[in-house]
Amino acid sequence: MALIAHLSDPHITTGPLAAAPAEGLSAALTRVLALEPRPDCVVITGDLADRGRPEEYAVLRQLLAGYPLPVHLVTGNHDAREPLLTTLRLPATRYAADHPGFSVVVLDSLAPDLPDGGRLGDDQLAWLDGALAERAGTPVFVALHHPPIRVGIPGMDAIRLVDGPALAAVVARHPHVTRVLAGHLHRPVTSGFAGSTLTVAPSTYRQVELGMREGRPVGFVAEPAAFLLHWLDGGDCVTHTVPTSHTAAPVIAY
């Protein structure tokens, strides 16, 4: 059995508006530790910082200091690669992390030339194909920031992953991809994808309004913050939503 906690979009920042996003991420991280048994790892699917500044990543580094579980960080469109890698001392923004019984493969969909949209590119897709082939027979969770499909929210669909069909072609070749994990939408969303399941985690900070009318601007609503918990047991994988605000759930300090 394995448990993977899937957090997203903390948007850590500094200055007058810094408290709420930091408190949101802290609440999620401490709620993870209250789960029994504790998850094997935590995946945070992007928009780690709000503006990609070194001082924001310094705050994130403080929030993660001493955390007792492995944390796999994903790059989002609000992030910046160089300060992320330097401040958090990461070796790369695309990588594979192997755990007993499963693997997490992290992709980097940041595309500075696209206004908030994402792209993986041919080179990274080829790398993913190879990484999945090396782990044939092992359940794999593929993590990226931008969802590769439309979800019916026009303002967010306009800034999705532009090469989603190419990602689908790679995933379809590897039936051991158990879940494709994404963020970006600030809402919990689930869909079939290329023979696997796409799960989008809500934000630990604030949620996007379910505005499905064409032309409606993207807005934020004070819906509960939460994260997803993926339970893997043999060939079964089930995803739970765990609220972290508007709840009296226990928290564990670290």
C-alpha positions as CSV (number, residue, x, y, z in Angstrom):
1,M,0.0,0.0,0.0
2,A,1.1,3.6,-0.7
3,L,-0.3,7.0,0.0
4,I,0.6,10.1,-2.0
5,A,-0.5,13.6,-0.8
6,H,-1.2,15.9,-3.7
7,L,-1.1,19.6,-2.9
8,S,-1.1,22.5,-5.3
9,D,-0.8,26.2,-6.0
10,P,0.3,27.7,-2.7
11,H,1.4,31.0,-4.3
12,I,3.8,31.8,-1.5
13,T,4.7,35.5,-1.5
14,T,6.1,38.2,0.7
15,G,4.9,41.6,1.9
16,P,1.4,42.7,3.1
17,L,-0.4,39.7,1.5
18,A,2.0,37.0,2.6
19,A,0.2,35.6,5.6
20,A,-2.8,33.9,3.9
21,P,-0.9,31.7,1.3
22,A,1.8,30.7,3.9
23,E,-0.9,29.8,6.4
24,G,-2.7,27.8,3.8
25,L,0.3,25.7,2.8
26,S,1.3,25.3,6.5
27,A,-2.2,24.0,7.3
28,A,-2.1,21.5,4.5
29,L,1.4,20.2,5.4
30,T,0.4,19.8,9.0
31,R,-2.9,18.1,8.1
32,V,-0.9,15.6,6.0
33,L,1.1,14.6,9.1
34,A,-2.1,13.9,11.0
35,L,-3.1,11.2,8.5
36,E,-2.7,7.6,9.7
37,P,-0.7,6.1,8.3
38,R,1.3,9.0,7.1
39,P,1.7,9.4,3.3
40,D,4.9,8.1,1.6
41,C,5.5,11.5,0.0
42,V,4.0,14.9,-0.8
43,V,3.7,16.3,-4.4
44,I,3.1,20.0,-4.9
45,T,2.0,20.6,-8.5
46,G,3.3,24.1,-9.2
47,D,2.8,27.8,-8.6
48,L,4.9,27.4,-5.6
49,A,5.6,31.1,-5.5
50,D,3.4,33.9,-6.7
51,R,6.0,35.9,-8.7
52,G,8.9,33.6,-8.9
53,R,11.1,35.8,-6.7
54,P,14.1,34.4,-4.6
55,E,12.6,35.8,-1.4
56,E,9.4,33.9,-2.0
57,Y,11.3,30.7,-2.4
58,A,13.2,31.5,0.8
59,V,9.8,31.6,2.6
60,L,8.9,28.2,1.0
61,R,12.2,26.8,2.1
62,Q,11.5,27.8,5.7
63,L,8.0,26.2,5.5
64,L,9.5,23.0,4.3
65,A,12.5,23.0,6.7
66,G,12.4,19.9,8.9
67,Y,9.4,18.4,7.2
68,P,9.6,14.7,7.9
69,L,8.2,13.4,4.5
70,P,9.8,13.6,1.0
71,V,8.3,16.6,-0.9
72,H,8.4,16.6,-4.7
73,L,8.1,20.1,-6.1
74,V,6.7,20.9,-9.6
75,T,7.2,24.1,-11.6
76,G,4.2,26.2,-12.5
77,N,3.6,29.3,-14.7
78,H,4.0,31.7,-11.7
79,D,7.4,30.1,-10.9
80,A,10.9,31.0,-12.2
81,R,13.4,28.2,-12.8
82,E,16.7,29.8,-11.7
83,P,15.6,31.1,-8.3
84,L,13.5,28.0,-7.7
85,L,16.5,25.7,-8.3
86,T,19.0,27.9,-6.5
87,T,17.0,28.9,-3.4
88,L,15.6,25.4,-2.8
89,R,18.8,23.7,-3.9
90,L,17.0,21.4,-6.5
91,P,19.1,19.6,-9.1
92,A,16.5,19.9,-11.9
93,T,12.8,20.8,-12.6
94,R,12.1,17.5,-14.4
95,Y,13.1,14.3,-12.6
96,A,11.9,10.9,-11.4
97,A,11.7,9.9,-7.7
98,D,11.4,6.2,-7.0
99,H,9.7,4.9,-3.8
100,P,9.0,1.4,-2.7
101,G,6.1,0.2,-4.9
102,F,5.7,3.3,-7.0
103,S,7.4,6.2,-8.7
104,V,6.7,9.9,-9.2
105,V,7.8,11.5,-12.5
106,V,7.9,15.3,-12.4
107,L,7.5,17.4,-15.6
108,D,8.2,21.1,-16.1
109,S,5.4,22.8,-18.2
110,L,6.6,26.4,-17.6
111,A,6.7,28.2,-20.9
112,P,7.6,31.9,-20.5
113,D,6.6,32.7,-24.1
114,L,3.0,31.7,-23.4
115,P,0.9,34.0,-21.3
116,D,0.3,31.6,-18.3
117,G,-0.2,28.6,-20.6
118,G,2.1,25.6,-20.5
119,R,4.2,23.4,-22.8
120,L,6.3,20.3,-22.4
121,G,8.1,20.2,-25.7
122,D,9.4,17.3,-27.8
123,D,12.6,16.8,-25.8
124,Q,10.8,16.5,-22.5
125,L,8.1,14.2,-23.9
126,A,10.9,12.0,-25.2
127,W,12.5,12.0,-21.8
128,L,9.2,11.1,-20.2
129,D,8.7,8.2,-22.7
130,G,12.1,6.9,-21.6
131,A,11.5,7.4,-17.9
132,L,8.2,5.5,-18.1
133,A,9.7,2.7,-20.2
134,E,12.4,2.2,-17.5
135,R,9.7,1.8,-14.9
136,A,7.5,-0.6,-16.8
137,G,5.5,-2.7,-14.4
138,T,5.7,-0.1,-11.6
139,P,2.8,2.2,-10.8
140,V,3.8,5.7,-11.9
141,F,2.3,9.1,-10.9
142,V,3.2,11.7,-13.6
143,A,3.1,15.2,-12.2
144,L,2.9,18.6,-14.0
145,H,1.3,21.9,-13.4
146,H,-0.9,22.6,-16.5
147,P,-3.9,20.3,-17.1
148,P,-3.6,18.8,-20.6
149,I,-7.3,18.9,-21.4
150,R,-10.2,21.4,-21.4
151,V,-12.4,21.3,-18.3
152,G,-15.2,23.6,-19.3
153,I,-13.9,26.8,-17.6
154,P,-13.1,29.0,-20.7
155,G,-10.7,31.3,-18.9
156,M,-8.6,28.4,-17.6
157,D,-9.0,26.3,-20.8
158,A,-7.3,29.2,-22.7
159,I,-4.1,28.7,-20.6
160,R,-3.9,24.9,-20.4
161,L,-1.1,22.7,-21.7
162,V,-0.8,23.4,-25.4
163,D,0.7,20.0,-26.2
164,G,-1.8,17.9,-24.3
165,P,-2.5,15.5,-27.2
166,A,1.3,14.8,-27.4
167,L,1.4,14.0,-23.7
168,A,-1.7,11.8,-24.1
169,A,0.1,9.8,-26.8
170,V,3.0,9.1,-24.5
171,V,0.9,8.2,-21.5
172,A,-1.3,5.9,-23.7
173,R,1.8,3.8,-24.5
174,H,2.4,3.1,-20.8
175,P,-0.6,1.5,-19.0
176,H,1.3,1.6,-15.7
177,V,0.7,5.3,-15.4
178,T,-1.7,5.2,-12.5
179,R,-2.5,8.9,-12.3
180,V,-1.6,12.2,-14.0
181,L,-1.4,14.8,-11.3
182,A,-1.9,18.5,-12.1
183,G,-2.7,21.9,-10.6
184,H,-3.3,25.3,-12.1
185,L,-7.1,25.3,-12.0
186,H,-7.4,26.0,-8.2
187,R,-10.3,23.4,-8.2
188,P,-10.6,19.7,-7.7
189,V,-11.2,18.1,-11.2
190,T,-11.1,14.5,-12.3
191,S,-11.2,13.1,-15.9
192,G,-10.2,10.1,-17.8
193,F,-7.0,10.7,-19.7
194,A,-5.2,8.5,-22.3
195,G,-6.2,5.3,-20.5
196,S,-5.2,6.7,-17.1
197,T,-6.9,9.2,-14.8
198,L,-6.2,12.9,-14.6
199,T,-6.6,14.4,-11.1
200,V,-6.3,18.2,-10.5
201,A,-5.8,19.3,-6.9
202,P,-7.4,22.4,-5.5
203,S,-5.2,25.2,-4.2
204,T,-4.0,25.3,-0.6
205,Y,-4.6,29.1,-0.8
206,R,-7.7,30.1,-2.7
207,Q,-10.1,28.6,-5.3
208,V,-11.1,29.6,-8.8
209,E,-14.8,30.3,-9.4
210,L,-16.6,27.6,-11.5
211,G,-17.3,30.1,-14.2
212,M,-18.3,28.1,-17.3
213,R,-19.9,30.9,-19.4
214,E,-17.9,31.9,-22.4
215,G,-16.3,35.3,-21.9
216,R,-16.7,35.3,-18.1
217,P,-13.4,36.5,-16.5
218,V,-11.6,34.2,-14.1
219,G,-12.4,35.0,-10.5
220,F,-11.6,33.6,-7.0
221,V,-14.0,32.4,-4.4
222,A,-13.7,31.6,-0.7
223,E,-14.3,27.9,-1.1
224,P,-12.5,25.5,1.2
225,A,-8.8,24.8,0.6
226,A,-7.9,21.2,0.4
227,F,-5.5,18.6,-1.0
228,L,-5.9,15.2,-2.6
229,L,-4.8,11.9,-1.1
230,H,-4.1,9.0,-3.6
231,W,-4.4,5.6,-2.0
232,L,-2.6,2.9,-4.0
233,D,-3.1,-0.7,-3.1
234,G,-2.1,-3.3,-5.6
235,G,-3.9,-2.6,-8.8
236,D,-6.4,-0.2,-7.1
237,C,-6.0,3.5,-6.8
238,V,-8.5,5.7,-5.1
239,T,-8.4,9.5,-4.6
240,H,-9.8,11.3,-1.6
241,T,-10.3,15.0,-1.1
242,V,-9.0,16.3,2.3
243,P,-10.2,19.8,3.4
244,T,-7.7,21.9,5.2
245,S,-9.9,25.0,5.9
246,H,-13.5,25.3,7.1
247,T,-12.8,22.2,9.1
248,A,-11.9,21.1,12.6
249,A,-9.5,18.4,11.3
250,P,-6.4,17.6,13.5
251,V,-3.1,19.1,12.6
252,I,0.4,17.9,13.7
253,A,3.3,20.3,14.1
254,Y,6.7,19.6,12.8
